[in-house]
């Protein structure tokens, strides 16, 4: 079985004033920890980013 880590739409727009993600600091730490574990086990990591025009979430 092959494993991979998908990181989907973790972007600056999630942390803009007035539109902050719930417990965002903990989310970032969790994502950072998962990326570190994936790298240490040579697990593939895929970063997926939604692109919208400036000013749009």
PDBQT receptor file of N, H, CA, C and O in Angstrom, charges set to zero:
ATOM      1  N   UNK A   1       0.847  -1.184   0.000  1.00  0.00    +0.000 N 
ATOM      2  CA  UNK A   1       0.000   0.000   0.000  1.00  0.00    +0.000 C 
ATOM      3  C   UNK A   1       0.885   1.237   0.000  1.00  0.00    +0.000 C 
ATOM      4  O   UNK A   1       1.885   1.294   0.716  1.00  0.00    +0.000 OA
ATOM      5  N   UNK A   2       0.521   2.210  -0.792  1.00  0.00    +0.000 N 
ATOM      6  H   UNK A   2      -0.292   2.163  -1.374  1.00  0.00    +0.000 HD
ATOM      7  CA  UNK A   2       1.269   3.457  -0.897  1.00  0.00    +0.000 C 
ATOM      8  C   UNK A   2       0.494   4.559  -0.166  1.00  0.00    +0.000 C 
ATOM      9  O   UNK A   2      -0.721   4.675  -0.329  1.00  0.00    +0.000 OA
ATOM     10  N   UNK A   3       1.188   5.359   0.631  1.00  0.00    +0.000 N 
ATOM     11  H   UNK A   3       2.174   5.265   0.763  1.00  0.00    +0.000 HD
ATOM     12  CA  UNK A   3       0.569   6.453   1.387  1.00  0.00    +0.000 C 
ATOM     13  C   UNK A   3       0.962   7.793   0.788  1.00  0.00    +0.000 C 
ATOM     14  O   UNK A   3       1.983   7.913   0.110  1.00  0.00    +0.000 OA
ATOM     15  N   UNK A   4       0.134   8.795   1.049  1.00  0.00    +0.000 N 
ATOM     16  H   UNK A   4      -0.695   8.697   1.599  1.00  0.00    +0.000 HD
ATOM     17  CA  UNK A   4       0.430  10.164   0.641  1.00  0.00    +0.000 C 
ATOM     18  C   UNK A   4      -0.273  11.107   1.614  1.00  0.00    +0.000 C 
ATOM     19  O   UNK A   4      -1.252  10.740   2.265  1.00  0.00    +0.000 OA
ATOM     20  N   UNK A   5       0.248  12.323   1.695  1.00  0.00    +0.000 N 
ATOM     21  H   UNK A   5       1.042  12.621   1.166  1.00  0.00    +0.000 HD
ATOM     22  CA  UNK A   5      -0.379  13.382   2.489  1.00  0.00    +0.000 C 
ATOM     23  C   UNK A   5      -0.890  14.438   1.517  1.00  0.00    +0.000 C 
ATOM     24  O   UNK A   5      -0.141  14.926   0.671  1.00  0.00    +0.000 OA
ATOM     25  N   UNK A   6      -2.173  14.791   1.641  1.00  0.00    +0.000 N 
ATOM     26  H   UNK A   6      -2.781  14.395   2.329  1.00  0.00    +0.000 HD
ATOM     27  CA  UNK A   6      -2.756  15.868   0.848  1.00  0.00    +0.000 C 
ATOM     28  C   UNK A   6      -2.972  17.075   1.743  1.00  0.00    +0.000 C 
ATOM     29  O   UNK A   6      -3.624  16.970   2.783  1.00  0.00    +0.000 OA
ATOM     30  N   UNK A   7      -2.436  18.209   1.352  1.00  0.00    +0.000 N 
ATOM     31  H   UNK A   7      -1.906  18.294   0.508  1.00  0.00    +0.000 HD
ATOM     32  CA  UNK A   7      -2.646  19.473   2.068  1.00  0.00    +0.000 C 
ATOM     33  C   UNK A   7      -3.444  20.353   1.108  1.00  0.00    +0.000 C 
ATOM     34  O   UNK A   7      -2.928  20.801   0.084  1.00  0.00    +0.000 OA
ATOM     35  N   UNK A   8      -4.707  20.592   1.452  1.00  0.00    +0.000 N 
ATOM     36  H   UNK A   8      -5.127  20.228   2.283  1.00  0.00    +0.000 HD
ATOM     37  CA  UNK A   8      -5.623  21.256   0.528  1.00  0.00    +0.000 C 
ATOM     38  C   UNK A   8      -6.020  22.632   1.055  1.00  0.00    +0.000 C 
ATOM     39  O   UNK A   8      -6.579  22.764   2.143  1.00  0.00    +0.000 OA
ATOM     40  N   UNK A   9      -5.716  23.653   0.254  1.00  0.00    +0.000 N 
ATOM     41  H   UNK A   9      -5.262  23.546  -0.630  1.00  0.00    +0.000 HD
ATOM     42  CA  UNK A   9      -6.151  25.040   0.504  1.00  0.00    +0.000 C 
ATOM     43  C   UNK A   9      -5.772  25.610   1.861  1.00  0.00    +0.000 C 
ATOM     44  O   UNK A   9      -6.584  26.303   2.473  1.00  0.00    +0.000 OA
ATOM     45  N   UNK A  10      -4.585  25.346   2.348  1.00  0.00    +0.000 N 
ATOM     46  H   UNK A  10      -3.924  24.783   1.851  1.00  0.00    +0.000 HD
ATOM     47  CA  UNK A  10      -4.078  26.022   3.547  1.00  0.00    +0.000 C 
ATOM     48  C   UNK A  10      -3.314  27.238   3.029  1.00  0.00    +0.000 C 
ATOM     49  O   UNK A  10      -2.171  27.128   2.586  1.00  0.00    +0.000 OA
ATOM     50  N   UNK A  11      -3.965  28.398   3.092  1.00  0.00    +0.000 N 
ATOM     51  H   UNK A  11      -4.894  28.488   3.451  1.00  0.00    +0.000 HD
ATOM     52  CA  UNK A  11      -3.433  29.609   2.462  1.00  0.00    +0.000 C 
ATOM     53  C   UNK A  11      -3.579  30.815   3.381  1.00  0.00    +0.000 C 
ATOM     54  O   UNK A  11      -4.300  30.775   4.378  1.00  0.00    +0.000 OA
ATOM     55  N   UNK A  12      -2.883  31.882   3.024  1.00  0.00    +0.000 N 
ATOM     56  H   UNK A  12      -2.297  31.914   2.214  1.00  0.00    +0.000 HD
ATOM     57  CA  UNK A  12      -2.934  33.124   3.797  1.00  0.00    +0.000 C 
ATOM     58  C   UNK A  12      -4.354  33.644   3.970  1.00  0.00    +0.000 C 
ATOM     59  O   UNK A  12      -4.678  34.209   5.015  1.00  0.00    +0.000 OA
ATOM     60  N   UNK A  13      -5.204  33.463   2.968  1.00  0.00    +0.000 N 
ATOM     61  H   UNK A  13      -4.941  33.004   2.120  1.00  0.00    +0.000 HD
ATOM     62  CA  UNK A  13      -6.571  33.966   3.035  1.00  0.00    +0.000 C 
ATOM     63  C   UNK A  13      -7.375  33.389   4.182  1.00  0.00    +0.000 C 
ATOM     64  O   UNK A  13      -8.393  33.956   4.579  1.00  0.00    +0.000 OA
ATOM     65  N   UNK A  14      -6.926  32.269   4.714  1.00  0.00    +0.000 N 
ATOM     66  H   UNK A  14      -6.099  31.808   4.391  1.00  0.00    +0.000 HD
ATOM     67  CA  UNK A  14      -7.619  31.644   5.847  1.00  0.00    +0.000 C 
ATOM     68  C   UNK A  14      -7.386  32.408   7.150  1.00  0.00    +0.000 C 
ATOM     69  O   UNK A  14      -8.044  32.143   8.156  1.00  0.00    +0.000 OA
ATOM     70  N   UNK A  15      -6.463  33.342   7.126  1.00  0.00    +0.000 N 
ATOM     71  H   UNK A  15      -5.929  33.558   6.308  1.00  0.00    +0.000 HD
ATOM     72  CA  UNK A  15      -6.060  34.023   8.357  1.00  0.00    +0.000 C 
ATOM     73  C   UNK A  15      -6.185  35.536   8.249  1.00  0.00    +0.000 C 
ATOM     74  O   UNK A  15      -5.540  36.267   9.000  1.00  0.00    +0.000 OA
ATOM     75  N   UNK A  16      -7.004  36.008   7.327  1.00  0.00    +0.000 N 
ATOM     76  H   UNK A  16      -7.529  35.414   6.716  1.00  0.00    +0.000 HD
ATOM     77  CA  UNK A  16      -7.222  37.444   7.182  1.00  0.00    +0.000 C 
ATOM     78  C   UNK A  16      -8.158  37.935   8.278  1.00  0.00    +0.000 C 
ATOM     79  O   UNK A  16      -9.094  37.244   8.678  1.00  0.00    +0.000 OA
ATOM     80  N   UNK A  17      -7.883  39.132   8.747  1.00  0.00    +0.000 N 
ATOM     81  H   UNK A  17      -7.123  39.693   8.422  1.00  0.00    +0.000 HD
ATOM     82  CA  UNK A  17      -8.693  39.718   9.813  1.00  0.00    +0.000 C 
ATOM     83  C   UNK A  17     -10.162  39.704   9.424  1.00  0.00    +0.000 C 
ATOM     84  O   UNK A  17     -10.520  40.096   8.313  1.00  0.00    +0.000 OA
ATOM     85  N   UNK A  18     -11.000  39.259  10.323  1.00  0.00    +0.000 N 
ATOM     86  H   UNK A  18     -10.710  38.940  11.226  1.00  0.00    +0.000 HD
ATOM     87  CA  UNK A  18     -12.427  39.190  10.076  1.00  0.00    +0.000 C 
ATOM     88  C   UNK A  18     -12.857  37.902   9.385  1.00  0.00    +0.000 C 
ATOM     89  O   UNK A  18     -14.052  37.659   9.216  1.00  0.00    +0.000 OA
ATOM     90  N   UNK A  19     -11.891  37.073   8.981  1.00  0.00    +0.000 N 
ATOM     91  H   UNK A  19     -10.920  37.270   9.117  1.00  0.00    +0.000 HD
ATOM     92  CA  UNK A  19     -12.221  35.829   8.285  1.00  0.00    +0.000 C 
ATOM     93  C   UNK A  19     -11.250  34.735   8.720  1.00  0.00    +0.000 C 
ATOM     94  O   UNK A  19     -10.742  33.977   7.893  1.00  0.00    +0.000 OA
ATOM     95  N   UNK A  20     -11.000  34.662  10.022  1.00  0.00    +0.000 N 
ATOM     96  H   UNK A  20     -11.413  35.277  10.693  1.00  0.00    +0.000 HD
ATOM     97  CA  UNK A  20      -9.980  33.763  10.558  1.00  0.00    +0.000 C 
ATOM     98  C   UNK A  20     -10.559  32.372  10.777  1.00  0.00    +0.000 C 
ATOM     99  O   UNK A  20     -11.691  32.224  11.236  1.00  0.00    +0.000 OA
ATOM    100  N   UNK A  21      -9.773  31.359  10.445  1.00  0.00    +0.000 N 
ATOM    101  H   UNK A  21      -8.853  31.479  10.072  1.00  0.00    +0.000 HD
ATOM    102  CA  UNK A  21     -10.155  29.969  10.641  1.00  0.00    +0.000 C 
ATOM    103  C   UNK A  21     -10.197  29.646  12.134  1.00  0.00    +0.000 C 
ATOM    104  O   UNK A  21      -9.364  30.125  12.902  1.00  0.00    +0.000 OA
ATOM    105  N   UNK A  22     -11.158  28.843  12.532  1.00  0.00    +0.000 N 
ATOM    106  H   UNK A  22     -11.836  28.453  11.908  1.00  0.00    +0.000 HD
ATOM    107  CA  UNK A  22     -11.300  28.405  13.918  1.00  0.00    +0.000 C 
ATOM    108  C   UNK A  22     -10.033  27.674  14.357  1.00  0.00    +0.000 C 
ATOM    109  O   UNK A  22      -9.548  26.793  13.648  1.00  0.00    +0.000 OA
ATOM    110  N   UNK A  23      -9.503  28.034  15.510  1.00  0.00    +0.000 N 
ATOM    111  H   UNK A  23      -9.897  28.750  16.086  1.00  0.00    +0.000 HD
ATOM    112  CA  UNK A  23      -8.257  27.507  16.095  1.00  0.00    +0.000 C 
ATOM    113  C   UNK A  23      -7.148  27.353  15.035  1.00  0.00    +0.000 C 
ATOM    114  O   UNK A  23      -6.515  26.305  14.908  1.00  0.00    +0.000 OA
ATOM    115  N   UNK A  24      -6.952  28.430  14.295  1.00  0.00    +0.000 N 
ATOM    116  H   UNK A  24      -7.467  29.281  14.398  1.00  0.00    +0.000 HD
ATOM    117  CA  UNK A  24      -6.004  28.441  13.190  1.00  0.00    +0.000 C 
ATOM    118  C   UNK A  24      -4.575  28.103  13.570  1.00  0.00    +0.000 C 
ATOM    119  O   UNK A  24      -3.889  27.402  12.826  1.00  0.00    +0.000 OA
ATOM    120  N   UNK A  25      -4.112  28.589  14.714  1.00  0.00    +0.000 N 
ATOM    121  H   UNK A  25      -4.669  29.159  15.318  1.00  0.00    +0.000 HD
ATOM    122  CA  UNK A  25      -2.730  28.295  15.124  1.00  0.00    +0.000 C 
ATOM    123  C   UNK A  25      -2.535  26.798  15.350  1.00  0.00    +0.000 C 
ATOM    124  O   UNK A  25      -1.501  26.237  14.986  1.00  0.00    +0.000 OA
ATOM    125  N   UNK A  26      -3.526  26.163  15.947  1.00  0.00    +0.000 N 
ATOM    126  H   UNK A  26      -4.366  26.619  16.243  1.00  0.00    +0.000 HD
ATOM    127  CA  UNK A  26      -3.440  24.719  16.163  1.00  0.00    +0.000 C 
ATOM    128  C   UNK A  26      -3.493  23.983  14.826  1.00  0.00    +0.000 C 
ATOM    129  O   UNK A  26      -2.782  22.996  14.634  1.00  0.00    +0.000 OA
ATOM    130  N   UNK A  27      -4.325  24.452  13.907  1.00  0.00    +0.000 N 
ATOM    131  H   UNK A  27      -4.903  25.254  14.063  1.00  0.00    +0.000 HD
ATOM    132  CA  UNK A  27      -4.386  23.868  12.571  1.00  0.00    +0.000 C 
ATOM    133  C   UNK A  27      -3.017  23.921  11.898  1.00  0.00    +0.000 C 
ATOM    134  O   UNK A  27      -2.546  22.920  11.357  1.00  0.00    +0.000 OA
ATOM    135  N   UNK A  28      -2.379  25.095  11.933  1.00  0.00    +0.000 N 
ATOM    136  H   UNK A  28      -2.761  25.907  12.372  1.00  0.00    +0.000 HD
ATOM    137  CA  UNK A  28      -1.059  25.240  11.307  1.00  0.00    +0.000 C 
ATOM    138  C   UNK A  28      -0.031  24.315  11.939  1.00  0.00    +0.000 C 
ATOM    139  O   UNK A  28       0.776  23.715  11.228  1.00  0.00    +0.000 OA
ATOM    140  N   UNK A  29      -0.045  24.189  13.257  1.00  0.00    +0.000 N 
ATOM    141  H   UNK A  29      -0.700  24.676  13.834  1.00  0.00    +0.000 HD
ATOM    142  CA  UNK A  29       0.904  23.310  13.932  1.00  0.00    +0.000 C 
ATOM    143  C   UNK A  29       0.666  21.854  13.549  1.00  0.00    +0.000 C 
ATOM    144  O   UNK A  29       1.615  21.099  13.336  1.00  0.00    +0.000 OA
ATOM    145  N   UNK A  30      -0.592  21.468  13.463  1.00  0.00    +0.000 N 
ATOM    146  H   UNK A  30      -1.363  22.081  13.635  1.00  0.00    +0.000 HD
ATOM    147  CA  UNK A  30      -0.924  20.095  13.074  1.00  0.00    +0.000 C 
ATOM    148  C   UNK A  30      -0.444  19.800  11.652  1.00  0.00    +0.000 C 
ATOM    149  O   UNK A  30       0.144  18.749  11.399  1.00  0.00    +0.000 OA
ATOM    150  N   UNK A  31      -0.695  20.724  10.730  1.00  0.00    +0.000 N 
ATOM    151  H   UNK A  31      -1.173  21.578  10.936  1.00  0.00    +0.000 HD
ATOM    152  CA  UNK A  31      -0.252  20.546   9.343  1.00  0.00    +0.000 C 
ATOM    153  C   UNK A  31       1.275  20.467   9.291  1.00  0.00    +0.000 C 
ATOM    154  O   UNK A  31       1.836  19.626   8.588  1.00  0.00    +0.000 OA
ATOM    155  N   UNK A  32       1.942  21.347  10.038  1.00  0.00    +0.000 N 
ATOM    156  H   UNK A  32       1.487  22.030  10.610  1.00  0.00    +0.000 HD
ATOM    157  CA  UNK A  32       3.410  21.331  10.080  1.00  0.00    +0.000 C 
ATOM    158  C   UNK A  32       3.924  19.992  10.604  1.00  0.00    +0.000 C 
ATOM    159  O   UNK A  32       4.871  19.435  10.049  1.00  0.00    +0.000 OA
ATOM    160  N   UNK A  33       3.309  19.472  11.665  1.00  0.00    +0.000 N 
ATOM    161  H   UNK A  33       2.539  19.924  12.115  1.00  0.00    +0.000 HD
ATOM    162  CA  UNK A  33       3.714  18.181  12.233  1.00  0.00    +0.000 C 
ATOM    163  C   UNK A  33       3.506  17.047  11.227  1.00  0.00    +0.000 C 
ATOM    164  O   UNK A  33       4.366  16.180  11.074  1.00  0.00    +0.000 OA
ATOM    165  N   UNK A  34       2.366  17.060  10.548  1.00  0.00    +0.000 N 
ATOM    166  H   UNK A  34       1.668  17.765  10.673  1.00  0.00    +0.000 HD
ATOM    167  CA  UNK A  34       2.081  16.021   9.561  1.00  0.00    +0.000 C 
ATOM    168  C   UNK A  34       3.072  16.064   8.398  1.00  0.00    +0.000 C 
ATOM    169  O   UNK A  34       3.517  15.020   7.920  1.00  0.00    +0.000 OA
ATOM    170  N   UNK A  35       3.415  17.263   7.946  1.00  0.00    +0.000 N 
ATOM    171  H   UNK A  35       3.053  18.111   8.334  1.00  0.00    +0.000 HD
ATOM    172  CA  UNK A  35       4.392  17.401   6.865  1.00  0.00    +0.000 C 
ATOM    173  C   UNK A  35       5.746  16.868   7.325  1.00  0.00    +0.000 C 
ATOM    174  O   UNK A  35       6.423  16.169   6.570  1.00  0.00    +0.000 OA
ATOM    175  N   UNK A  36       6.143  17.187   8.541  1.00  0.00    +0.000 N 
ATOM    176  H   UNK A  36       5.594  17.755   9.154  1.00  0.00    +0.000 HD
ATOM    177  CA  UNK A  36       7.408  16.686   9.079  1.00  0.00    +0.000 C 
ATOM    178  C   UNK A  36       7.444  15.167   9.136  1.00  0.00    +0.000 C 
ATOM    179  O   UNK A  36       8.446  14.550   8.775  1.00  0.00    +0.000 OA
ATOM    180  N   UNK A  37       6.341  14.560   9.593  1.00  0.00    +0.000 N 
ATOM    181  H   UNK A  37       5.527  15.061   9.886  1.00  0.00    +0.000 HD
ATOM    182  CA  UNK A  37       6.273  13.096   9.661  1.00  0.00    +0.000 C 
ATOM    183  C   UNK A  37       6.310  12.489   8.266  1.00  0.00    +0.000 C 
ATOM    184  O   UNK A  37       6.984  11.483   8.042  1.00  0.00    +0.000 OA
ATOM    185  N   UNK A  38       5.595  13.089   7.336  1.00  0.00    +0.000 N 
ATOM    186  H   UNK A  38       5.048  13.905   7.518  1.00  0.00    +0.000 HD
ATOM    187  CA  UNK A  38       5.588  12.578   5.965  1.00  0.00    +0.000 C 
ATOM    188  C   UNK A  38       6.990  12.650   5.360  1.00  0.00    +0.000 C 
ATOM    189  O   UNK A  38       7.438  11.705   4.712  1.00  0.00    +0.000 OA
ATOM    190  N   UNK A  39       7.668  13.752   5.567  1.00  0.00    +0.000 N 
ATOM    191  H   UNK A  39       7.304  14.520   6.094  1.00  0.00    +0.000 HD
ATOM    192  CA  UNK A  39       9.025  13.896   5.028  1.00  0.00    +0.000 C 
ATOM    193  C   UNK A  39       9.981  12.888   5.659  1.00  0.00    +0.000 C 
ATOM    194  O   UNK A  39      10.840  12.334   4.974  1.00  0.00    +0.000 OA
ATOM    195  N   UNK A  40       9.838  12.649   6.948  1.00  0.00    +0.000 N 
ATOM    196  H   UNK A  40       9.140  13.099   7.505  1.00  0.00    +0.000 HD
ATOM    197  CA  UNK A  40      10.759  11.723   7.630  1.00  0.00    +0.000 C 
ATOM    198  C   UNK A  40      10.559  10.279   7.184  1.00  0.00    +0.000 C 
ATOM    199  O   UNK A  40      11.463   9.456   7.333  1.00  0.00    +0.000 OA
ATOM    200  N   UNK A  41       9.398   9.965   6.646  1.00  0.00    +0.000 N 
ATOM    201  H   UNK A  41       8.664  10.634   6.525  1.00  0.00    +0.000 HD
ATOM    202  CA  UNK A  41       9.126   8.609   6.162  1.00  0.00    +0.000 C 
ATOM    203  C   UNK A  41       9.101   8.547   4.633  1.00  0.00    +0.000 C 
ATOM    204  O   UNK A  41       8.693   7.544   4.046  1.00  0.00    +0.000 OA
ATOM    205  N   UNK A  42       9.541   9.629   4.005  1.00  0.00    +0.000 N 
ATOM    206  H   UNK A  42       9.873  10.443   4.482  1.00  0.00    +0.000 HD
ATOM    207  CA  UNK A  42       9.580   9.726   2.536  1.00  0.00    +0.000 C 
ATOM    208  C   UNK A  42       8.211   9.484   1.901  1.00  0.00    +0.000 C 
ATOM    209  O   UNK A  42       8.104   8.930   0.807  1.00  0.00    +0.000 OA
ATOM    210  N   UNK A  43       7.170   9.911   2.611  1.00  0.00    +0.000 N 
ATOM    211  H   UNK A  43       7.257  10.361   3.500  1.00  0.00    +0.000 HD
ATOM    212  CA  UNK A  43       5.808   9.841   2.095  1.00  0.00    +0.000 C 
ATOM    213  C   UNK A  43       5.590  11.009   1.142  1.00  0.00    +0.000 C 
ATOM    214  O   UNK A  43       6.001  12.134   1.427  1.00  0.00    +0.000 OA
ATOM    215  N   UNK A  44       4.941  10.742   0.007  1.00  0.00    +0.000 N 
ATOM    216  H   UNK A  44       4.607   9.828  -0.225  1.00  0.00    +0.000 HD
ATOM    217  CA  UNK A  44       4.649  11.811  -0.952  1.00  0.00    +0.000 C 
ATOM    218  C   UNK A  44       3.716  12.839  -0.317  1.00  0.00    +0.000 C 
ATOM    219  O   UNK A  44       2.805  12.487   0.432  1.00  0.00    +0.000 OA
ATOM    220  N   UNK A  45       3.956  14.121  -0.628  1.00  0.00    +0.000 N 
ATOM    221  H   UNK A  45       4.696  14.408  -1.236  1.00  0.00    +0.000 HD
ATOM    222  CA  UNK A  45       3.120  15.218  -0.141  1.00  0.00    +0.000 C 
ATOM    223  C   UNK A  45       2.612  15.986  -1.349  1.00  0.00    +0.000 C 
ATOM    224  O   UNK A  45       3.390  16.362  -2.226  1.00  0.00    +0.000 OA
ATOM    225  N   UNK A  46       1.309  16.217  -1.394  1.00  0.00    +0.000 N 
ATOM    226  H   UNK A  46       0.678  15.911  -0.681  1.00  0.00    +0.000 HD
ATOM    227  CA  UNK A  46       0.693  16.980  -2.477  1.00  0.00    +0.000 C 
ATOM    228  C   UNK A  46       0.027  18.213  -1.868  1.00  0.00    +0.000 C 
ATOM    229  O   UNK A  46      -0.787  18.103  -0.951  1.00  0.00    +0.000 OA
ATOM    230  N   UNK A  47       0.384  19.387  -2.389  1.00  0.00    +0.000 N 
ATOM    231  H   UNK A  47       1.046  19.476  -3.133  1.00  0.00    +0.000 HD
ATOM    232  CA  UNK A  47      -0.204  20.643  -1.949  1.00  0.00    +0.000 C 
ATOM    233  C   UNK A  47      -1.179  21.096  -3.039  1.00  0.00    +0.000 C 
ATOM    234  O   UNK A  47      -0.778  21.312  -4.183  1.00  0.00    +0.000 OA
ATOM    235  N   UNK A  48      -2.452  21.240  -2.682  1.00  0.00    +0.000 N 
ATOM    236  H   UNK A  48      -2.777  21.065  -1.753  1.00  0.00    +0.000 HD
ATOM    237  CA  UNK A  48      -3.483  21.658  -3.621  1.00  0.00    +0.000 C 
ATOM    238  C   UNK A  48      -3.928  23.060  -3.213  1.00  0.00    +0.000 C 
ATOM    239  O   UNK A  48      -4.242  23.310  -2.050  1.00  0.00    +0.000 OA
ATOM    240  N   UNK A  49      -3.951  23.974  -4.192  1.00  0.00    +0.000 N 
ATOM    241  H   UNK A  49      -3.696  23.770  -5.138  1.00  0.00    +0.000 HD
ATOM    242  CA  UNK A  49      -4.296  25.363  -3.892  1.00  0.00    +0.000 C 
ATOM    243  C   UNK A  49      -5.366  25.851  -4.851  1.00  0.00    +0.000 C 
ATOM    244  O   UNK A  49      -5.211  25.762  -6.069  1.00  0.00    +0.000 OA
ATOM    245  N   UNK A  50      -6.449  26.367  -4.295  1.00  0.00    +0.000 N 
ATOM    246  H   UNK A  50      -6.574  26.439  -3.306  1.00  0.00    +0.000 HD
ATOM    247  CA  UNK A  50      -7.504  26.998  -5.084  1.00  0.00    +0.000 C 
ATOM    248  C   UNK A  50      -7.070  28.425  -5.388  1.00  0.00    +0.000 C 
ATOM    249  O   UNK A  50      -6.658  29.152  -4.484  1.00  0.00    +0.000 OA
ATOM    250  N   UNK A  51      -7.155  28.825  -6.626  1.00  0.00    +0.000 N 
ATOM    251  H   UNK A  51      -7.489  28.234  -7.360  1.00  0.00    +0.000 HD
ATOM    252  CA  UNK A  51      -6.757  30.179  -7.022  1.00  0.00    +0.000 C 
ATOM    253  C   UNK A  51      -7.986  30.985  -7.404  1.00  0.00    +0.000 C 
ATOM    254  O   UNK A  51      -8.680  30.656  -8.366  1.00  0.00    +0.000 OA
ATOM    255  N   UNK A  52      -8.247  32.029  -6.658  1.00  0.00    +0.000 N 
ATOM    256  H   UNK A  52      -7.683  32.297  -5.877  1.00  0.00    +0.000 HD
ATOM    257  CA  UNK A  52      -9.351  32.942  -6.956  1.00  0.00    +0.000 C 
ATOM    258  C   UNK A  52      -8.756  34.335  -7.168  1.00  0.00    +0.000 C 
ATOM    259  O   UNK A  52      -7.622  34.593  -6.764  1.00  0.00    +0.000 OA
ATOM    260  N   UNK A  53      -9.503  35.217  -7.787  1.00  0.00    +0.000 N 
ATOM    261  H   UNK A  53     -10.424  35.007  -8.115  1.00  0.00    +0.000 HD
ATOM    262  CA  UNK A  53      -9.005  36.580  -7.964  1.00  0.00    +0.000 C 
ATOM    263  C   UNK A  53      -8.697  37.250  -6.618  1.00  0.00    +0.000 C 
ATOM    264  O   UNK A  53      -9.250  36.871  -5.586  1.00  0.00    +0.000 OA
ATOM    265  N   UNK A  54      -7.819  38.238  -6.644  1.00  0.00    +0.000 N 
ATOM    266  H   UNK A  54      -7.370  38.546  -7.483  1.00  0.00    +0.000 HD
ATOM    267  CA  UNK A  54      -7.456  38.975  -5.431  1.00  0.00    +0.000 C 
ATOM    268  C   UNK A  54      -8.703  39.489  -4.730  1.00  0.00    +0.000 C 
ATOM    269  O   UNK A  54      -9.628  40.001  -5.362  1.00  0.00    +0.000 OA
ATOM    270  N   UNK A  55      -8.709  39.339  -3.394  1.00  0.00    +0.000 N 
ATOM    271  H   UNK A  55      -7.959  38.923  -2.880  1.00  0.00    +0.000 HD
ATOM    272  CA  UNK A  55      -9.837  39.822  -2.593  1.00  0.00    +0.000 C 
ATOM    273  C   UNK A  55     -10.964  38.824  -2.442  1.00  0.00    +0.000 C 
ATOM    274  O   UNK A  55     -11.915  39.079  -1.703  1.00  0.00    +0.000 OA
ATOM    275  N   UNK A  56     -10.881  37.698  -3.122  1.00  0.00    +0.000 N 
ATOM    276  H   UNK A  56     -10.108  37.491  -3.722  1.00  0.00    +0.000 HD
ATOM    277  CA  UNK A  56     -11.910  36.667  -3.006  1.00  0.00    +0.000 C 
ATOM    278  C   UNK A  56     -11.390  35.547  -2.129  1.00  0.00    +0.000 C 
ATOM    279  O   UNK A  56     -10.208  35.208  -2.193  1.00  0.00    +0.000 OA
ATOM    280  N   UNK A  57     -12.266  34.960  -1.301  1.00  0.00    +0.000 N 
ATOM    281  H   UNK A  57     -13.226  35.235  -1.249  1.00  0.00    +0.000 HD
ATOM    282  CA  UNK A  57     -11.799  33.864  -0.443  1.00  0.00    +0.000 C 
ATOM    283  C   UNK A  57     -11.518  32.594  -1.254  1.00  0.00    +0.000 C 
ATOM    284  O   UNK A  57     -11.117  31.577  -0.689  1.00  0.00    +0.000 OA
TER     285      UNK A  57
